[in-house]
Amino acid sequence: MKQKYSDVELDEFKAILQKKKTAVMDQIKFWEEQLKSVAENGRDESNVLQNAQEYSSTEFTLYQLSRQKKHLNDIEIALQRIESKTFGLCVITGRLIDKKRLLAVPTTTKSLSNGKKVS
């Protein structure tokens, strides 16, 4: 049974993750610009409905920004695991995560198997 992914396979995953990293960084920039725009436009204290809408929009933007930053962190961790050649190993079982799963979710650290943990 295969114990780890080959250097060629790791390079394939690295390319996928770097492409995702670029896209996520673009999204972070977009959401930061949205926040900046809201902050620069100020609020009309007399318009309660507009203020509520702006608050809701700001909350949504902050949520999206937070989500993208977490995803970026997950990508960075996956890239570190590639460098240390531990990428693709389940943190629970110690077994190799199925390649199809990693292609679908390259930041995953857990397999879907119920195998026993390897010491």
MIDOSE-1310 file (N, C-alpha, C; in nm, 2 decimals, decimal comma, always signed):
residues 119
mkqk	+0,08/-0,12/+0,00/+0,00/+0,00/+0,00/+0,09/+0,12/+0,00; +0,05/+0,22/-0,08/+0,12/+0,35/-0,09/+0,12/+0,43/+0,04; +0,24/+0,47/+0,08/+0,25/+0,54/+0,21/+0,25/+0,70/+0,20; +0,29/+0,75/+0,08/+0,29/+0,89/+0,06/+0,29/+0,92/-0,09
ysdv	+0,25/+1,05/-0,12/+0,25/+1,09/-0,26/+0,39/+1,12/-0,31; +0,40/+1,09/-0,44/+0,53/+1,11/-0,51/+0,56/+1,26/-0,52; +0,68/+1,30/-0,55/+0,72/+1,44/-0,57/+0,64/+1,50/-0,69; +0,61/+1,42/-0,79/+0,54/+1,46/-0,91/+0,39/+1,49/-0,87
elde	+0,34/+1,41/-0,79/+0,20/+1,43/-0,74/+0,19/+1,55/-0,65; +0,29/+1,56/-0,56/+0,30/+1,68/-0,47/+0,31/+1,81/-0,55; +0,39/+1,81/-0,66/+0,40/+1,92/-0,74/+0,26/+1,96/-0,81; +0,19/+1,85/-0,84/+0,05/+1,87/-0,90/-0,04/+1,94/-0,80
fkai	-0,04/+1,89/-0,67/-0,12/+1,95/-0,57/-0,07/+2,09/-0,54; +0,06/+2,12/-0,54/+0,12/+2,25/-0,51/+0,07/+2,35/-0,62; +0,06/+2,31/-0,74/+0,02/+2,40/-0,85/-0,13/+2,43/-0,83; -0,21/+2,33/-0,79/-0,35/+2,36/-0,76/-0,37/+2,45/-0,65
lqkk	-0,29/+2,43/-0,54/-0,31/+2,52/-0,42/-0,26/+2,66/-0,45; -0,15/+2,67/-0,53/-0,10/+2,81/-0,56/-0,20/+2,88/-0,65; -0,27/+2,82/-0,74/-0,38/+2,88/-0,82/-0,49/+2,92/-0,72; -0,53/+2,83/-0,63/-0,64/+2,87/-0,54/-0,59/+2,98/-0,45
ktav	-0,47/+2,99/-0,41/-0,42/+3,09/-0,32/-0,43/+3,23/-0,39; -0,39/+3,23/-0,52/-0,41/+3,36/-0,59/-0,55/+3,40/-0,60; -0,64/+3,31/-0,63/-0,79/+3,34/-0,63/-0,84/+3,39/-0,50; -0,80/+3,33/-0,39/-0,84/+3,37/-0,26/-0,78/+3,51/-0,22
mdqi	-0,66/+3,53/-0,26/-0,60/+3,66/-0,23/-0,68/+3,77/-0,30; -0,72/+3,74/-0,43/-0,80/+3,84/-0,50/-0,93/+3,86/-0,43; -0,99/+3,76/-0,38/-1,12/+3,77/-0,31/-1,10/+3,86/-0,18; -0,99/+3,83/-0,11/-0,96/+3,91/+0,01/-0,95/+4,06/-0,02
kfwe	-0,88/+4,09/-0,13/-0,86/+4,23/-0,17/-1,00/+4,29/-0,21; -1,08/+4,21/-0,28/-1,22/+4,26/-0,31/-1,30/+4,30/-0,19; -1,30/+4,20/-0,09/-1,38/+4,23/+0,03/-1,32/+4,34/+0,12; -1,19/+4,36/+0,12/-1,13/+4,47/+0,19/-1,16/+4,60/+0,12
eqlk	-1,17/+4,60/-0,01/-1,21/+4,72/-0,08/-1,36/+4,76/-0,05; -1,44/+4,65/-0,04/-1,58/+4,68/-0,01/-1,59/+4,74/+0,13; -1,52/+4,69/+0,23/-1,52/+4,75/+0,36/-1,47/+4,90/+0,36; -1,36/+4,92/+0,28/-1,31/+5,05/+0,27/-1,41/+5,15/+0,21
svae	-1,48/+5,10/+0,11/-1,59/+5,18/+0,05/-1,70/+5,22/+0,14; -1,74/+5,13/+0,22/-1,85/+5,15/+0,32/-1,80/+5,25/+0,42; -1,68/+5,24/+0,47/-1,62/+5,33/+0,57/-1,61/+5,47/+0,52; -1,57/+5,48/+0,39/-1,55/+5,61/+0,34/-1,68/+5,69/+0,31
ngrd	-1,79/+5,61/+0,28/-1,91/+5,68/+0,25/-1,99/+5,73/+0,37; -1,95/+5,69/+0,49/-2,02/+5,74/+0,61/-2,16/+5,70/+0,62; -2,23/+5,75/+0,72/-2,37/+5,72/+0,74/-2,45/+5,84/+0,76; -2,57/+5,83/+0,71/-2,67/+5,94/+0,73/-2,75/+5,90/+0,85
esnv	-2,72/+5,97/+0,97/-2,78/+5,93/+1,09/-2,94/+5,94/+1,09; -2,99/+6,02/+1,00/-3,14/+6,03/+1,00/-3,21/+5,92/+0,92; -3,14/+5,84/+0,85/-3,20/+5,73/+0,77/-3,17/+5,60/+0,84; -3,26/+5,56/+0,92/-3,25/+5,43/+1,00/-3,25/+5,31/+0,91
lqna	-3,33/+5,31/+0,81/-3,34/+5,19/+0,72/-3,21/+5,18/+0,64; -3,16/+5,29/+0,59/-3,03/+5,28/+0,52/-2,92/+5,24/+0,61; -2,92/+5,28/+0,73/-2,81/+5,24/+0,83/-2,82/+5,09/+0,86; -2,94/+5,04/+0,87/-2,96/+4,90/+0,89/-2,91/+4,82/+0,77
qeys	-2,94/+4,86/+0,65/-2,89/+4,79/+0,53/-2,74/+4,80/+0,53; -2,68/+4,91/+0,56/-2,53/+4,92/+0,56/-2,47/+4,83/+0,66; -2,53/+4,83/+0,78/-2,48/+4,74/+0,89/-2,49/+4,59/+0,84; -2,60/+4,55/+0,78/-2,61/+4,42/+0,73/-2,51/+4,39/+0,62
stef	-2,49/+4,48/+0,53/-2,39/+4,47/+0,43/-2,25/+4,46/+0,49; -2,22/+4,54/+0,59/-2,09/+4,53/+0,65/-2,07/+4,40/+0,72; -2,17/+4,35/+0,79/-2,16/+4,22/+0,86/-2,13/+4,11/+0,76; -2,20/+4,11/+0,64/-2,18/+4,01/+0,54/-2,04/+4,02/+0,48
tlyq	-1,99/+4,14/+0,46/-1,86/+4,16/+0,41/-1,75/+4,11/+0,50; -1,77/+4,14/+0,63/-1,68/+4,09/+0,73/-1,68/+3,94/+0,74; -1,79/+3,88/+0,73/-1,80/+3,74/+0,73/-1,73/+3,68/+0,61; -1,75/+3,73/+0,49/-1,68/+3,68/+0,37/-1,53/+3,70/+0,38
lsrq	-1,49/+3,82/+0,43/-1,35/+3,84/+0,45/-1,28/+3,74/+0,55; -1,35/+3,72/+0,66/-1,30/+3,62/+0,76/-1,29/+3,48/+0,70; -1,39/+3,45/+0,63/-1,40/+3,31/+0,56/-1,28/+3,30/+0,46; -1,26/+3,40/+0,38/-1,15/+3,39/+0,28/-1,01/+3,39/+0,35
kkhl	-1,00/+3,46/+0,46/-0,87/+3,46/+0,53/-0,84/+3,32/+0,60; -0,95/+3,26/+0,65/-0,93/+3,12/+0,70/-0,89/+3,03/+0,59; -0,96/+3,04/+0,47/-0,93/+2,96/+0,36/-0,78/+2,98/+0,32; -0,73/+3,10/+0,32/-0,60/+3,13/+0,28/-0,50/+3,06/+0,38
ndie	-0,53/+3,07/+0,51/-0,45/+3,00/+0,61/-0,45/+2,85/+0,59; -0,56/+2,79/+0,55/-0,57/+2,65/+0,52/-0,48/+2,61/+0,40; -0,48/+2,70/+0,30/-0,40/+2,68/+0,18/-0,25/+2,69/+0,22; -0,21/+2,79/+0,30/-0,07/+2,80/+0,35/-0,03/+2,68/+0,43
ialq	-0,11/+2,62/+0,51/-0,08/+2,50/+0,59/-0,06/+2,38/+0,49; -0,15/+2,37/+0,39/-0,14/+2,26/+0,30/-0,01/+2,28/+0,22; +0,03/+2,40/+0,18/+0,16/+2,42/+0,11/+0,28/+2,38/+0,20; +0,27/+2,41/+0,33/+0,37/+2,37/+0,42/+0,38/+2,22/+0,43
ries	+0,27/+2,16/+0,43/+0,26/+2,01/+0,44/+0,33/+1,95/+0,31; +0,31/+2,01/+0,20/+0,37/+1,97/+0,08/+0,52/+1,98/+0,09; +0,57/+2,09/+0,14/+0,72/+2,11/+0,16/+0,78/+2,01/+0,26; +0,70/+1,97/+0,36/+0,75/+1,87/+0,46/+0,72/+1,73/+0,42
ktfg	+0,65/+1,71/+0,30/+0,62/+1,58/+0,25/+0,52/+1,51/+0,34; +0,44/+1,58/+0,41/+0,34/+1,52/+0,49/+0,20/+1,54/+0,44; +0,19/+1,61/+0,32/+0,07/+1,64/+0,26/+0,00/+1,51/+0,22; -0,13/+1,50/+0,24/-0,21/+1,39/+0,20/-0,22/+1,28/+0,30
lcvi	-0,15/+1,30/+0,42/-0,16/+1,20/+0,53/-0,27/+1,25/+0,62; -0,36/+1,16/+0,66/-0,47/+1,19/+0,75/-0,42/+1,22/+0,89; -0,45/+1,33/+0,95/-0,41/+1,36/+1,08/-0,47/+1,27/+1,19; -0,57/+1,20/+1,16/-0,64/+1,11/+1,25/-0,58/+0,97/+1,24
tgrl	-0,58/+0,91/+1,12/-0,54/+0,77/+1,10/-0,40/+0,76/+1,06; -0,34/+0,86/+1,01/-0,20/+0,85/+0,96/-0,19/+0,78/+0,82; -0,31/+0,75/+0,76/-0,31/+0,69/+0,63/-0,32/+0,79/+0,52; -0,29/+0,75/+0,40/-0,30/+0,84/+0,28/-0,44/+0,87/+0,25
idkk	-0,47/+1,00/+0,23/-0,60/+1,05/+0,19/-0,62/+1,02/+0,04; -0,73/+0,97/+0,01/-0,76/+0,94/-0,13/-0,73/+1,06/-0,22; -0,67/+1,03/-0,33/-0,63/+1,14/-0,43/-0,75/+1,22/-0,48; -0,86/+1,15/-0,51/-0,98/+1,21/-0,56/-1,03/+1,32/-0,46
rlla	-1,02/+1,28/-0,33/-1,07/+1,37/-0,22/-0,98/+1,49/-0,22; -0,85/+1,47/-0,23/-0,75/+1,58/-0,22/-0,77/+1,67/-0,35; -0,80/+1,61/-0,46/-0,82/+1,70/-0,58/-0,95/+1,78/-0,56; -1,05/+1,73/-0,49/-1,17/+1,80/-0,47/-1,15/+1,91/-0,36
vptt	-1,08/+1,87/-0,25/-1,06/+1,96/-0,14/-0,91/+1,95/-0,10; -0,82/+2,02/-0,17/-0,68/+2,00/-0,14/-0,63/+2,05/-0,01; -0,72/+2,12/+0,07/-0,68/+2,16/+0,20/-0,72/+2,07/+0,31; -0,79/+1,96/+0,27/-0,83/+1,87/+0,38/-0,71/+1,80/+0,45
tksl	-0,73/+1,76/+0,57/-0,63/+1,69/+0,65/-0,68/+1,56/+0,70; -0,81/+1,53/+0,66/-0,87/+1,41/+0,71/-0,92/+1,32/+0,60; -0,91/+1,19/+0,62/-0,96/+1,10/+0,52/-1,11/+1,07/+0,56; -1,17/+1,00/+0,47/-1,31/+0,96/+0,50/-1,32/+0,82/+0,55
sngk	-1,20/+0,75/+0,56/-1,21/+0,61/+0,61/-1,22/+0,61/+0,76; -1,26/+0,50/+0,81/-1,28/+0,48/+0,95/-1,17/+0,39/+1,01; -1,05/+0,39/+0,94/-0,94/+0,31/+0,98/-0,89/+0,34/+1,12; -0,82/+0,25/+1,18/-0,76/+0,28/+1,31/-0,64/+0,37/+1,29
kvs	-0,61/+0,45/+1,40/-0,50/+0,54/+1,40/-0,37/+0,46/+1,40; -0,28/+0,51/+1,31/-0,14/+0,45/+1,31/-0,05/+0,52/+1,40; +0,02/+0,44/+1,48/+0,11/+0,50/+1,59/+0,24/+0,54/+1,53
